[in-house]
Amino acid sequence: MSAAAPDTPDTALGEEFSTLLVGIQRLVRRRLREGLSEPRLRGAQVELLRLVADFPGLRVSDAAEELCLAGNSVSTLVNQLVALGLLRREVDPVDRRAALLYATDEAVERLAAWRARREALVGEVVAGLSADDRAALAAALPALRGVAAGLRGRAAEPGWVATAGGRAGR
């Protein structure tokens, strides 16, 4: 079996990786939603809440950049989460046109419970793997961080659009 050149996209590996990642994420979300009494949040809402909880006082524009979303999309999410009592918006004292975001106590509690349940669920599944598979999973983490960094870098390039061949088009 020959290895592809480093700059040649491995579309089969990329497709399988992408499919597995999406499937795993969907299964984790479904398992964690079982038995929840509070209203279910969408993925983008949870991502924004996590980000704001990790970086209190974040501006909407910074959240949009970090999440690779349009500013108006993040503003919509902010409005939804404020209405649910999970986010608090404050005027930026440095720039009164900007808003600073803070997670409410309820949001922090929900996120902590969600993280604990996710950690227990995924931890149990990982613990059920063979020692070799757990070691392979741990060894893959730097490569997965590299994939995340590569995707983040691509999204930051002005005018970058993915094409069917996996190359950037402008």
Phi and psi in radians as a Rosetta constraint file:
Dihedral C 1 N 2 CA 2 C 2 CIRCULARHARMONIC -1.648 0.35
Dihedral N 2 CA 2 C 2 N 3 CIRCULARHARMONIC 2.538 0.35
Dihedral C 2 N 3 CA 3 C 3 CIRCULARHARMONIC -1.520 0.35
Dihedral N 3 CA 3 C 3 N 4 CIRCULARHARMONIC 2.488 0.35
Dihedral C 3 N 4 CA 4 C 4 CIRCULARHARMONIC -1.283 0.35
Dihedral N 4 CA 4 C 4 N 5 CIRCULARHARMONIC 2.640 0.35
Dihedral C 4 N 5 CA 5 C 5 CIRCULARHARMONIC -1.038 0.35
Dihedral N 5 CA 5 C 5 N 6 CIRCULARHARMONIC 2.578 0.35
Dihedral C 5 N 6 CA 6 C 6 CIRCULARHARMONIC -0.959 0.35
Dihedral N 6 CA 6 C 6 N 7 CIRCULARHARMONIC -0.543 0.35
Dihedral C 6 N 7 CA 7 C 7 CIRCULARHARMONIC -1.670 0.35
Dihedral N 7 CA 7 C 7 N 8 CIRCULARHARMONIC 0.089 0.35
Dihedral C 7 N 8 CA 8 C 8 CIRCULARHARMONIC -1.633 0.35
Dihedral N 8 CA 8 C 8 N 9 CIRCULARHARMONIC 2.125 0.35
Dihedral C 8 N 9 CA 9 C 9 CIRCULARHARMONIC -1.081 0.35
Dihedral N 9 CA 9 C 9 N 10 CIRCULARHARMONIC 2.358 0.35
Dihedral C 9 N 10 CA 10 C 10 CIRCULARHARMONIC -1.688 0.35
Dihedral N 10 CA 10 C 10 N 11 CIRCULARHARMONIC 1.536 0.35
Dihedral C 10 N 11 CA 11 C 11 CIRCULARHARMONIC -1.142 0.35
Dihedral N 11 CA 11 C 11 N 12 CIRCULARHARMONIC -0.612 0.35
Dihedral C 11 N 12 CA 12 C 12 CIRCULARHARMONIC -1.162 0.35
Dihedral N 12 CA 12 C 12 N 13 CIRCULARHARMONIC -0.783 0.35
Dihedral C 12 N 13 CA 13 C 13 CIRCULARHARMONIC -1.123 0.35
Dihedral N 13 CA 13 C 13 N 14 CIRCULARHARMONIC -0.777 0.35
Dihedral C 13 N 14 CA 14 C 14 CIRCULARHARMONIC -1.055 0.35
Dihedral N 14 CA 14 C 14 N 15 CIRCULARHARMONIC -0.731 0.35
Dihedral C 14 N 15 CA 15 C 15 CIRCULARHARMONIC -1.163 0.35
Dihedral N 15 CA 15 C 15 N 16 CIRCULARHARMONIC -0.794 0.35
Dihedral C 15 N 16 CA 16 C 16 CIRCULARHARMONIC -1.125 0.35
Dihedral N 16 CA 16 C 16 N 17 CIRCULARHARMONIC -0.752 0.35
Dihedral C 16 N 17 CA 17 C 17 CIRCULARHARMONIC -1.036 0.35
Dihedral N 17 CA 17 C 17 N 18 CIRCULARHARMONIC -0.846 0.35
Dihedral C 17 N 18 CA 18 C 18 CIRCULARHARMONIC -1.054 0.35
Dihedral N 18 CA 18 C 18 N 19 CIRCULARHARMONIC -0.806 0.35
Dihedral C 18 N 19 CA 19 C 19 CIRCULARHARMONIC -1.085 0.35
Dihedral N 19 CA 19 C 19 N 20 CIRCULARHARMONIC -0.788 0.35
Dihedral C 19 N 20 CA 20 C 20 CIRCULARHARMONIC -1.124 0.35
Dihedral N 20 CA 20 C 20 N 21 CIRCULARHARMONIC -0.753 0.35
Dihedral C 20 N 21 CA 21 C 21 CIRCULARHARMONIC -1.077 0.35
Dihedral N 21 CA 21 C 21 N 22 CIRCULARHARMONIC -0.816 0.35
Dihedral C 21 N 22 CA 22 C 22 CIRCULARHARMONIC -1.107 0.35
Dihedral N 22 CA 22 C 22 N 23 CIRCULARHARMONIC -0.752 0.35
Dihedral C 22 N 23 CA 23 C 23 CIRCULARHARMONIC -1.116 0.35
Dihedral N 23 CA 23 C 23 N 24 CIRCULARHARMONIC -0.738 0.35
Dihedral C 23 N 24 CA 24 C 24 CIRCULARHARMONIC -1.106 0.35
Dihedral N 24 CA 24 C 24 N 25 CIRCULARHARMONIC -0.810 0.35
Dihedral C 24 N 25 CA 25 C 25 CIRCULARHARMONIC -1.057 0.35
Dihedral N 25 CA 25 C 25 N 26 CIRCULARHARMONIC -0.745 0.35
Dihedral C 25 N 26 CA 26 C 26 CIRCULARHARMONIC -1.100 0.35
Dihedral N 26 CA 26 C 26 N 27 CIRCULARHARMONIC -0.764 0.35
Dihedral C 26 N 27 CA 27 C 27 CIRCULARHARMONIC -1.136 0.35
Dihedral N 27 CA 27 C 27 N 28 CIRCULARHARMONIC -0.712 0.35
Dihedral C 27 N 28 CA 28 C 28 CIRCULARHARMONIC -1.071 0.35
Dihedral N 28 CA 28 C 28 N 29 CIRCULARHARMONIC -0.845 0.35
Dihedral C 28 N 29 CA 29 C 29 CIRCULARHARMONIC -1.024 0.35
Dihedral N 29 CA 29 C 29 N 30 CIRCULARHARMONIC -0.773 0.35
Dihedral C 29 N 30 CA 30 C 30 CIRCULARHARMONIC -1.103 0.35
Dihedral N 30 CA 30 C 30 N 31 CIRCULARHARMONIC -0.787 0.35
Dihedral C 30 N 31 CA 31 C 31 CIRCULARHARMONIC -1.117 0.35
Dihedral N 31 CA 31 C 31 N 32 CIRCULARHARMONIC -0.683 0.35
Dihedral C 31 N 32 CA 32 C 32 CIRCULARHARMONIC -1.277 0.35
Dihedral N 32 CA 32 C 32 N 33 CIRCULARHARMONIC -0.442 0.35
Dihedral C 32 N 33 CA 33 C 33 CIRCULARHARMONIC -1.345 0.35
Dihedral N 33 CA 33 C 33 N 34 CIRCULARHARMONIC -0.342 0.35
Dihedral C 33 N 34 CA 34 C 34 CIRCULARHARMONIC -1.054 0.35
Dihedral N 34 CA 34 C 34 N 35 CIRCULARHARMONIC 2.212 0.35
Dihedral C 34 N 35 CA 35 C 35 CIRCULARHARMONIC 1.401 0.35
Dihedral N 35 CA 35 C 35 N 36 CIRCULARHARMONIC 0.120 0.35
Dihedral C 35 N 36 CA 36 C 36 CIRCULARHARMONIC -1.287 0.35
Dihedral N 36 CA 36 C 36 N 37 CIRCULARHARMONIC 2.420 0.35
Dihedral C 36 N 37 CA 37 C 37 CIRCULARHARMONIC -1.687 0.35
Dihedral N 37 CA 37 C 37 N 38 CIRCULARHARMONIC -0.528 0.35
Dihedral C 37 N 38 CA 38 C 38 CIRCULARHARMONIC -1.394 0.35
Dihedral N 38 CA 38 C 38 N 39 CIRCULARHARMONIC 2.829 0.35
Dihedral C 38 N 39 CA 39 C 39 CIRCULARHARMONIC -1.029 0.35
Dihedral N 39 CA 39 C 39 N 40 CIRCULARHARMONIC 2.474 0.35
Dihedral C 39 N 40 CA 40 C 40 CIRCULARHARMONIC -1.293 0.35
Dihedral N 40 CA 40 C 40 N 41 CIRCULARHARMONIC 2.414 0.35
Dihedral C 40 N 41 CA 41 C 41 CIRCULARHARMONIC -1.782 0.35
Dihedral N 41 CA 41 C 41 N 42 CIRCULARHARMONIC 2.568 0.35
Dihedral C 41 N 42 CA 42 C 42 CIRCULARHARMONIC -1.325 0.35
Dihedral N 42 CA 42 C 42 N 43 CIRCULARHARMONIC 2.815 0.35
Dihedral C 42 N 43 CA 43 C 43 CIRCULARHARMONIC -0.975 0.35
Dihedral N 43 CA 43 C 43 N 44 CIRCULARHARMONIC -0.777 0.35
Dihedral C 43 N 44 CA 44 C 44 CIRCULARHARMONIC -1.161 0.35
Dihedral N 44 CA 44 C 44 N 45 CIRCULARHARMONIC -0.585 0.35
Dihedral C 44 N 45 CA 45 C 45 CIRCULARHARMONIC -1.149 0.35
Dihedral N 45 CA 45 C 45 N 46 CIRCULARHARMONIC -0.762 0.35
Dihedral C 45 N 46 CA 46 C 46 CIRCULARHARMONIC -1.138 0.35
Dihedral N 46 CA 46 C 46 N 47 CIRCULARHARMONIC -0.735 0.35
Dihedral C 46 N 47 CA 47 C 47 CIRCULARHARMONIC -1.030 0.35
Dihedral N 47 CA 47 C 47 N 48 CIRCULARHARMONIC -0.767 0.35
Dihedral C 47 N 48 CA 48 C 48 CIRCULARHARMONIC -1.148 0.35
Dihedral N 48 CA 48 C 48 N 49 CIRCULARHARMONIC -0.763 0.35
Dihedral C 48 N 49 CA 49 C 49 CIRCULARHARMONIC -1.045 0.35
Dihedral N 49 CA 49 C 49 N 50 CIRCULARHARMONIC -0.782 0.35
Dihedral C 49 N 50 CA 50 C 50 CIRCULARHARMONIC -1.027 0.35
Dihedral N 50 CA 50 C 50 N 51 CIRCULARHARMONIC -0.789 0.35
Dihedral C 50 N 51 CA 51 C 51 CIRCULARHARMONIC -1.091 0.35
Dihedral N 51 CA 51 C 51 N 52 CIRCULARHARMONIC -0.817 0.35
Dihedral C 51 N 52 CA 52 C 52 CIRCULARHARMONIC -1.178 0.35
Dihedral N 52 CA 52 C 52 N 53 CIRCULARHARMONIC -0.660 0.35
Dihedral C 52 N 53 CA 53 C 53 CIRCULARHARMONIC -1.122 0.35
Dihedral N 53 CA 53 C 53 N 54 CIRCULARHARMONIC -0.626 0.35
Dihedral C 53 N 54 CA 54 C 54 CIRCULARHARMONIC -1.352 0.35
Dihedral N 54 CA 54 C 54 N 55 CIRCULARHARMONIC -0.472 0.35
Dihedral C 54 N 55 CA 55 C 55 CIRCULARHARMONIC -2.326 0.35
Dihedral N 55 CA 55 C 55 N 56 CIRCULARHARMONIC 1.260 0.35
Dihedral C 55 N 56 CA 56 C 56 CIRCULARHARMONIC -1.006 0.35
Dihedral N 56 CA 56 C 56 N 57 CIRCULARHARMONIC 2.463 0.35
Dihedral C 56 N 57 CA 57 C 57 CIRCULARHARMONIC 1.495 0.35
Dihedral N 57 CA 57 C 57 N 58 CIRCULARHARMONIC 0.229 0.35
Dihedral C 57 N 58 CA 58 C 58 CIRCULARHARMONIC -1.170 0.35
Dihedral N 58 CA 58 C 58 N 59 CIRCULARHARMONIC 2.470 0.35
Dihedral C 58 N 59 CA 59 C 59 CIRCULARHARMONIC -1.428 0.35
Dihedral N 59 CA 59 C 59 N 60 CIRCULARHARMONIC 2.700 0.35
Dihedral C 59 N 60 CA 60 C 60 CIRCULARHARMONIC -1.018 0.35
Dihedral N 60 CA 60 C 60 N 61 CIRCULARHARMONIC -0.761 0.35
Dihedral C 60 N 61 CA 61 C 61 CIRCULARHARMONIC -1.111 0.35
Dihedral N 61 CA 61 C 61 N 62 CIRCULARHARMONIC -0.651 0.35
Dihedral C 61 N 62 CA 62 C 62 CIRCULARHARMONIC -1.214 0.35
Dihedral N 62 CA 62 C 62 N 63 CIRCULARHARMONIC -0.658 0.35
Dihedral C 62 N 63 CA 63 C 63 CIRCULARHARMONIC -1.110 0.35
Dihedral N 63 CA 63 C 63 N 64 CIRCULARHARMONIC -0.743 0.35
Dihedral C 63 N 64 CA 64 C 64 CIRCULARHARMONIC -1.062 0.35
Dihedral N 64 CA 64 C 64 N 65 CIRCULARHARMONIC -0.772 0.35
Dihedral C 64 N 65 CA 65 C 65 CIRCULARHARMONIC -1.112 0.35
Dihedral N 65 CA 65 C 65 N 66 CIRCULARHARMONIC -0.795 0.35
Dihedral C 65 N 66 CA 66 C 66 CIRCULARHARMONIC -1.120 0.35
Dihedral N 66 CA 66 C 66 N 67 CIRCULARHARMONIC -0.657 0.35
Dihedral C 66 N 67 CA 67 C 67 CIRCULARHARMONIC -1.541 0.35
Dihedral N 67 CA 67 C 67 N 68 CIRCULARHARMONIC -0.046 0.35
Dihedral C 67 N 68 CA 68 C 68 CIRCULARHARMONIC 1.008 0.35
Dihedral N 68 CA 68 C 68 N 69 CIRCULARHARMONIC 0.781 0.35
Dihedral C 68 N 69 CA 69 C 69 CIRCULARHARMONIC -2.155 0.35
Dihedral N 69 CA 69 C 69 N 70 CIRCULARHARMONIC 2.771 0.35
Dihedral C 69 N 70 CA 70 C 70 CIRCULARHARMONIC -1.205 0.35
Dihedral N 70 CA 70 C 70 N 71 CIRCULARHARMONIC 2.577 0.35
Dihedral C 70 N 71 CA 71 C 71 CIRCULARHARMONIC -0.987 0.35
Dihedral N 71 CA 71 C 71 N 72 CIRCULARHARMONIC -0.708 0.35
Dihedral C 71 N 72 CA 72 C 72 CIRCULARHARMONIC -1.198 0.35
Dihedral N 72 CA 72 C 72 N 73 CIRCULARHARMONIC -0.498 0.35
Dihedral C 72 N 73 CA 73 C 73 CIRCULARHARMONIC -1.180 0.35
Dihedral N 73 CA 73 C 73 N 74 CIRCULARHARMONIC -0.734 0.35
Dihedral C 73 N 74 CA 74 C 74 CIRCULARHARMONIC -1.185 0.35
Dihedral N 74 CA 74 C 74 N 75 CIRCULARHARMONIC -0.670 0.35
Dihedral C 74 N 75 CA 75 C 75 CIRCULARHARMONIC -1.046 0.35
Dihedral N 75 CA 75 C 75 N 76 CIRCULARHARMONIC -0.705 0.35
Dihedral C 75 N 76 CA 76 C 76 CIRCULARHARMONIC -1.089 0.35
Dihedral N 76 CA 76 C 76 N 77 CIRCULARHARMONIC -0.792 0.35
Dihedral C 76 N 77 CA 77 C 77 CIRCULARHARMONIC -1.074 0.35
Dihedral N 77 CA 77 C 77 N 78 CIRCULARHARMONIC -0.737 0.35
Dihedral C 77 N 78 CA 78 C 78 CIRCULARHARMONIC -1.036 0.35
Dihedral N 78 CA 78 C 78 N 79 CIRCULARHARMONIC -0.828 0.35
Dihedral C 78 N 79 CA 79 C 79 CIRCULARHARMONIC -1.022 0.35
Dihedral N 79 CA 79 C 79 N 80 CIRCULARHARMONIC -0.740 0.35
Dihedral C 79 N 80 CA 80 C 80 CIRCULARHARMONIC -1.111 0.35
Dihedral N 80 CA 80 C 80 N 81 CIRCULARHARMONIC -0.783 0.35
Dihedral C 80 N 81 CA 81 C 81 CIRCULARHARMONIC -1.267 0.35
Dihedral N 81 CA 81 C 81 N 82 CIRCULARHARMONIC -0.559 0.35
Dihedral C 81 N 82 CA 82 C 82 CIRCULARHARMONIC -1.129 0.35
Dihedral N 82 CA 82 C 82 N 83 CIRCULARHARMONIC -0.780 0.35
Dihedral C 82 N 83 CA 83 C 83 CIRCULARHARMONIC -1.081 0.35
Dihedral N 83 CA 83 C 83 N 84 CIRCULARHARMONIC -0.543 0.35
Dihedral C 83 N 84 CA 84 C 84 CIRCULARHARMONIC -1.465 0.35
Dihedral N 84 CA 84 C 84 N 85 CIRCULARHARMONIC -0.076 0.35
Dihedral C 84 N 85 CA 85 C 85 CIRCULARHARMONIC 1.365 0.35
Dihedral N 85 CA 85 C 85 N 86 CIRCULARHARMONIC 0.370 0.35
Dihedral C 85 N 86 CA 86 C 86 CIRCULARHARMONIC -1.812 0.35
Dihedral N 86 CA 86 C 86 N 87 CIRCULARHARMONIC -0.321 0.35
Dihedral C 86 N 87 CA 87 C 87 CIRCULARHARMONIC -2.233 0.35
Dihedral N 87 CA 87 C 87 N 88 CIRCULARHARMONIC 2.619 0.35
Dihedral C 87 N 88 CA 88 C 88 CIRCULARHARMONIC -2.138 0.35
Dihedral N 88 CA 88 C 88 N 89 CIRCULARHARMONIC 2.352 0.35
Dihedral C 88 N 89 CA 89 C 89 CIRCULARHARMONIC -1.912 0.35
Dihedral N 89 CA 89 C 89 N 90 CIRCULARHARMONIC 2.300 0.35
Dihedral C 89 N 90 CA 90 C 90 CIRCULARHARMONIC -2.237 0.35
Dihedral N 90 CA 90 C 90 N 91 CIRCULARHARMONIC 2.599 0.35
Dihedral C 90 N 91 CA 91 C 91 CIRCULARHARMONIC -1.232 0.35
Dihedral N 91 CA 91 C 91 N 92 CIRCULARHARMONIC 2.339 0.35
Dihedral C 91 N 92 CA 92 C 92 CIRCULARHARMONIC -1.238 0.35
Dihedral N 92 CA 92 C 92 N 93 CIRCULARHARMONIC 2.093 0.35
Dihedral C 92 N 93 CA 93 C 93 CIRCULARHARMONIC -1.160 0.35
Dihedral N 93 CA 93 C 93 N 94 CIRCULARHARMONIC -0.369 0.35
Dihedral C 93 N 94 CA 94 C 94 CIRCULARHARMONIC -1.432 0.35
Dihedral N 94 CA 94 C 94 N 95 CIRCULARHARMONIC -0.657 0.35
Dihedral C 94 N 95 CA 95 C 95 CIRCULARHARMONIC -2.381 0.35
Dihedral N 95 CA 95 C 95 N 96 CIRCULARHARMONIC 1.696 0.35
Dihedral C 95 N 96 CA 96 C 96 CIRCULARHARMONIC -1.103 0.35
Dihedral N 96 CA 96 C 96 N 97 CIRCULARHARMONIC -0.196 0.35
Dihedral C 96 N 97 CA 97 C 97 CIRCULARHARMONIC -1.421 0.35
Dihedral N 97 CA 97 C 97 N 98 CIRCULARHARMONIC -0.307 0.35
Dihedral C 97 N 98 CA 98 C 98 CIRCULARHARMONIC -1.732 0.35
Dihedral N 98 CA 98 C 98 N 99 CIRCULARHARMONIC 2.720 0.35
Dihedral C 98 N 99 CA 99 C 99 CIRCULARHARMONIC -2.008 0.35
Dihedral N 99 CA 99 C 99 N 100 CIRCULARHARMONIC 2.497 0.35
Dihedral C 99 N 100 CA 100 C 100 CIRCULARHARMONIC -1.832 0.35
Dihedral N 100 CA 100 C 100 N 101 CIRCULARHARMONIC 2.453 0.35
Dihedral C 100 N 101 CA 101 C 101 CIRCULARHARMONIC -1.907 0.35
Dihedral N 101 CA 101 C 101 N 102 CIRCULARHARMONIC 2.455 0.35
Dihedral C 101 N 102 CA 102 C 102 CIRCULARHARMONIC -2.418 0.35
Dihedral N 102 CA 102 C 102 N 103 CIRCULARHARMONIC 2.399 0.35
Dihedral C 102 N 103 CA 103 C 103 CIRCULARHARMONIC -1.343 0.35
Dihedral N 103 CA 103 C 103 N 104 CIRCULARHARMONIC 2.446 0.35
Dihedral C 103 N 104 CA 104 C 104 CIRCULARHARMONIC -1.358 0.35
Dihedral N 104 CA 104 C 104 N 105 CIRCULARHARMONIC 2.935 0.35
Dihedral C 104 N 105 CA 105 C 105 CIRCULARHARMONIC -1.028 0.35
Dihedral N 105 CA 105 C 105 N 106 CIRCULARHARMONIC -0.700 0.35
Dihedral C 105 N 106 CA 106 C 106 CIRCULARHARMONIC -1.062 0.35
Dihedral N 106 CA 106 C 106 N 107 CIRCULARHARMONIC -0.740 0.35
Dihedral C 106 N 107 CA 107 C 107 CIRCULARHARMONIC -1.123 0.35
Dihedral N 107 CA 107 C 107 N 108 CIRCULARHARMONIC -0.752 0.35
Dihedral C 107 N 108 CA 108 C 108 CIRCULARHARMONIC -1.076 0.35
Dihedral N 108 CA 108 C 108 N 109 CIRCULARHARMONIC -0.740 0.35
Dihedral C 108 N 109 CA 109 C 109 CIRCULARHARMONIC -1.123 0.35
Dihedral N 109 CA 109 C 109 N 110 CIRCULARHARMONIC -0.773 0.35
Dihedral C 109 N 110 CA 110 C 110 CIRCULARHARMONIC -1.104 0.35
Dihedral N 110 CA 110 C 110 N 111 CIRCULARHARMONIC -0.743 0.35
Dihedral C 110 N 111 CA 111 C 111 CIRCULARHARMONIC -1.120 0.35
Dihedral N 111 CA 111 C 111 N 112 CIRCULARHARMONIC -0.727 0.35
Dihedral C 111 N 112 CA 112 C 112 CIRCULARHARMONIC -1.106 0.35
Dihedral N 112 CA 112 C 112 N 113 CIRCULARHARMONIC -0.747 0.35
Dihedral C 112 N 113 CA 113 C 113 CIRCULARHARMONIC -1.134 0.35
Dihedral N 113 CA 113 C 113 N 114 CIRCULARHARMONIC -0.748 0.35
Dihedral C 113 N 114 CA 114 C 114 CIRCULARHARMONIC -1.070 0.35
Dihedral N 114 CA 114 C 114 N 115 CIRCULARHARMONIC -0.817 0.35
Dihedral C 114 N 115 CA 115 C 115 CIRCULARHARMONIC -1.079 0.35
Dihedral N 115 CA 115 C 115 N 116 CIRCULARHARMONIC -0.735 0.35
Dihedral C 115 N 116 CA 116 C 116 CIRCULARHARMONIC -1.123 0.35
Dihedral N 116 CA 116 C 116 N 117 CIRCULARHARMONIC -0.746 0.35
Dihedral C 116 N 117 CA 117 C 117 CIRCULARHARMONIC -1.157 0.35
Dihedral N 117 CA 117 C 117 N 118 CIRCULARHARMONIC -0.711 0.35
Dihedral C 117 N 118 CA 118 C 118 CIRCULARHARMONIC -1.128 0.35
Dihedral N 118 CA 118 C 118 N 119 CIRCULARHARMONIC -0.778 0.35
Dihedral C 118 N 119 CA 119 C 119 CIRCULARHARMONIC -1.042 0.35
Dihedral N 119 CA 119 C 119 N 120 CIRCULARHARMONIC -0.751 0.35
Dihedral C 119 N 120 CA 120 C 120 CIRCULARHARMONIC -1.149 0.35
Dihedral N 120 CA 120 C 120 N 121 CIRCULARHARMONIC -0.811 0.35
Dihedral C 120 N 121 CA 121 C 121 CIRCULARHARMONIC -1.072 0.35
Dihedral N 121 CA 121 C 121 N 122 CIRCULARHARMONIC -0.976 0.35
Dihedral C 121 N 122 CA 122 C 122 CIRCULARHARMONIC -1.193 0.35
Dihedral N 122 CA 122 C 122 N 123 CIRCULARHARMONIC -0.650 0.35
Dihedral C 122 N 123 CA 123 C 123 CIRCULARHARMONIC -1.055 0.35
Dihedral N 123 CA 123 C 123 N 124 CIRCULARHARMONIC -0.696 0.35
Dihedral C 123 N 124 CA 124 C 124 CIRCULARHARMONIC -1.137 0.35
Dihedral N 124 CA 124 C 124 N 125 CIRCULARHARMONIC -0.750 0.35
Dihedral C 124 N 125 CA 125 C 125 CIRCULARHARMONIC -1.152 0.35
Dihedral N 125 CA 125 C 125 N 126 CIRCULARHARMONIC -0.784 0.35
Dihedral C 125 N 126 CA 126 C 126 CIRCULARHARMONIC -1.115 0.35
Dihedral N 126 CA 126 C 126 N 127 CIRCULARHARMONIC -0.680 0.35
Dihedral C 126 N 127 CA 127 C 127 CIRCULARHARMONIC -1.095 0.35
Dihedral N 127 CA 127 C 127 N 128 CIRCULARHARMONIC -0.473 0.35
Dihedral C 127 N 128 CA 128 C 128 CIRCULARHARMONIC -1.358 0.35
Dihedral N 128 CA 128 C 128 N 129 CIRCULARHARMONIC -0.153 0.35
Dihedral C 128 N 129 CA 129 C 129 CIRCULARHARMONIC -1.349 0.35
Dihedral N 129 CA 129 C 129 N 130 CIRCULARHARMONIC 2.804 0.35
Dihedral C 129 N 130 CA 130 C 130 CIRCULARHARMONIC -1.167 0.35
Dihedral N 130 CA 130 C 130 N 131 CIRCULARHARMONIC 2.798 0.35
Dihedral C 130 N 131 CA 131 C 131 CIRCULARHARMONIC -1.028 0.35
Dihedral N 131 CA 131 C 131 N 132 CIRCULARHARMONIC -0.669 0.35
Dihedral C 131 N 132 CA 132 C 132 CIRCULARHARMONIC -1.133 0.35
Dihedral N 132 CA 132 C 132 N 133 CIRCULARHARMONIC -0.726 0.35
Dihedral C 132 N 133 CA 133 C 133 CIRCULARHARMONIC -1.177 0.35
Dihedral N 133 CA 133 C 133 N 134 CIRCULARHARMONIC -0.679 0.35
Dihedral C 133 N 134 CA 134 C 134 CIRCULARHARMONIC -1.111 0.35
Dihedral N 134 CA 134 C 134 N 135 CIRCULARHARMONIC -0.704 0.35
Dihedral C 134 N 135 CA 135 C 135 CIRCULARHARMONIC -1.146 0.35
Dihedral N 135 CA 135 C 135 N 136 CIRCULARHARMONIC -0.702 0.35
Dihedral C 135 N 136 CA 136 C 136 CIRCULARHARMONIC -1.129 0.35
Dihedral N 136 CA 136 C 136 N 137 CIRCULARHARMONIC -0.694 0.35
Dihedral C 136 N 137 CA 137 C 137 CIRCULARHARMONIC -1.105 0.35
Dihedral N 137 CA 137 C 137 N 138 CIRCULARHARMONIC -0.798 0.35
Dihedral C 137 N 138 CA 138 C 138 CIRCULARHARMONIC -1.096 0.35
Dihedral N 138 CA 138 C 138 N 139 CIRCULARHARMONIC -0.700 0.35
Dihedral C 138 N 139 CA 139 C 139 CIRCULARHARMONIC -1.189 0.35
Dihedral N 139 CA 139 C 139 N 140 CIRCULARHARMONIC -0.442 0.35
Dihedral C 139 N 140 CA 140 C 140 CIRCULARHARMONIC -1.409 0.35
Dihedral N 140 CA 140 C 140 N 141 CIRCULARHARMONIC -0.273 0.35
Dihedral C 140 N 141 CA 141 C 141 CIRCULARHARMONIC -0.992 0.35
Dihedral N 141 CA 141 C 141 N 142 CIRCULARHARMONIC -0.767 0.35
Dihedral C 141 N 142 CA 142 C 142 CIRCULARHARMONIC -1.060 0.35
Dihedral N 142 CA 142 C 142 N 143 CIRCULARHARMONIC -0.669 0.35
Dihedral C 142 N 143 CA 143 C 143 CIRCULARHARMONIC -1.157 0.35
Dihedral N 143 CA 143 C 143 N 144 CIRCULARHARMONIC -0.682 0.35
Dihedral C 143 N 144 CA 144 C 144 CIRCULARHARMONIC -1.148 0.35
Dihedral N 144 CA 144 C 144 N 145 CIRCULARHARMONIC -0.682 0.35
Dihedral C 144 N 145 CA 145 C 145 CIRCULARHARMONIC -1.086 0.35
Dihedral N 145 CA 145 C 145 N 146 CIRCULARHARMONIC -0.659 0.35
Dihedral C 145 N 146 CA 146 C 146 CIRCULARHARMONIC -1.123 0.35
Dihedral N 146 CA 146 C 146 N 147 CIRCULARHARMONIC -0.695 0.35
Dihedral C 146 N 147 CA 147 C 147 CIRCULARHARMONIC -1.093 0.35
Dihedral N 147 CA 147 C 147 N 148 CIRCULARHARMONIC -0.788 0.35
Dihedral C 147 N 148 CA 148 C 148 CIRCULARHARMONIC -1.073 0.35
Dihedral N 148 CA 148 C 148 N 149 CIRCULARHARMONIC -0.771 0.35
Dihedral C 148 N 149 CA 149 C 149 CIRCULARHARMONIC -1.128 0.35
Dihedral N 149 CA 149 C 149 N 150 CIRCULARHARMONIC -0.700 0.35
Dihedral C 149 N 150 CA 150 C 150 CIRCULARHARMONIC -1.121 0.35
Dihedral N 150 CA 150 C 150 N 151 CIRCULARHARMONIC -0.718 0.35
Dihedral C 150 N 151 CA 151 C 151 CIRCULARHARMONIC -1.182 0.35
Dihedral N 151 CA 151 C 151 N 152 CIRCULARHARMONIC -0.697 0.35
Dihedral C 151 N 152 CA 152 C 152 CIRCULARHARMONIC -1.111 0.35
Dihedral N 152 CA 152 C 152 N 153 CIRCULARHARMONIC -0.736 0.35
Dihedral C 152 N 153 CA 153 C 153 CIRCULARHARMONIC -1.111 0.35
Dihedral N 153 CA 153 C 153 N 154 CIRCULARHARMONIC -0.713 0.35
Dihedral C 153 N 154 CA 154 C 154 CIRCULARHARMONIC -1.107 0.35
Dihedral N 154 CA 154 C 154 N 155 CIRCULARHARMONIC -0.728 0.35
Dihedral C 154 N 155 CA 155 C 155 CIRCULARHARMONIC -1.150 0.35
Dihedral N 155 CA 155 C 155 N 156 CIRCULARHARMONIC -0.449 0.35
Dihedral C 155 N 156 CA 156 C 156 CIRCULARHARMONIC -1.426 0.35
Dihedral N 156 CA 156 C 156 N 157 CIRCULARHARMONIC -0.252 0.35
Dihedral C 156 N 157 CA 157 C 157 CIRCULARHARMONIC -1.262 0.35
Dihedral N 157 CA 157 C 157 N 158 CIRCULARHARMONIC 2.192 0.35
Dihedral C 157 N 158 CA 158 C 158 CIRCULARHARMONIC -1.092 0.35
Dihedral N 158 CA 158 C 158 N 159 CIRCULARHARMONIC 2.305 0.35
Dihedral C 158 N 159 CA 159 C 159 CIRCULARHARMONIC 1.347 0.35
Dihedral N 159 CA 159 C 159 N 160 CIRCULARHARMONIC 0.105 0.35
Dihedral C 159 N 160 CA 160 C 160 CIRCULARHARMONIC -1.318 0.35
Dihedral N 160 CA 160 C 160 N 161 CIRCULARHARMONIC 2.283 0.35
Dihedral C 160 N 161 CA 161 C 161 CIRCULARHARMONIC -2.361 0.35
Dihedral N 161 CA 161 C 161 N 162 CIRCULARHARMONIC 2.290 0.35
Dihedral C 161 N 162 CA 162 C 162 CIRCULARHARMONIC -1.222 0.35
Dihedral N 162 CA 162 C 162 N 163 CIRCULARHARMONIC 2.464 0.35
Dihedral C 162 N 163 CA 163 C 163 CIRCULARHARMONIC -1.947 0.35
Dihedral N 163 CA 163 C 163 N 164 CIRCULARHARMONIC 2.969 0.35
Dihedral C 163 N 164 CA 164 C 164 CIRCULARHARMONIC -1.049 0.35
Dihedral N 164 CA 164 C 164 N 165 CIRCULARHARMONIC -0.529 0.35
Dihedral C 164 N 165 CA 165 C 165 CIRCULARHARMONIC -1.438 0.35
Dihedral N 165 CA 165 C 165 N 166 CIRCULARHARMONIC -0.024 0.35
Dihedral C 165 N 166 CA 166 C 166 CIRCULARHARMONIC 1.532 0.35
Dihedral N 166 CA 166 C 166 N 167 CIRCULARHARMONIC -0.026 0.35
Dihedral C 166 N 167 CA 167 C 167 CIRCULARHARMONIC -1.658 0.35
Dihedral N 167 CA 167 C 167 N 168 CIRCULARHARMONIC 2.826 0.35
Dihedral C 167 N 168 CA 168 C 168 CIRCULARHARMONIC -1.339 0.35
Dihedral N 168 CA 168 C 168 N 169 CIRCULARHARMONIC 2.390 0.35
Dihedral C 168 N 169 CA 169 C 169 CIRCULARHARMONIC -2.076 0.35
Dihedral N 169 CA 169 C 169 N 170 CIRCULARHARMONIC 2.634 0.35
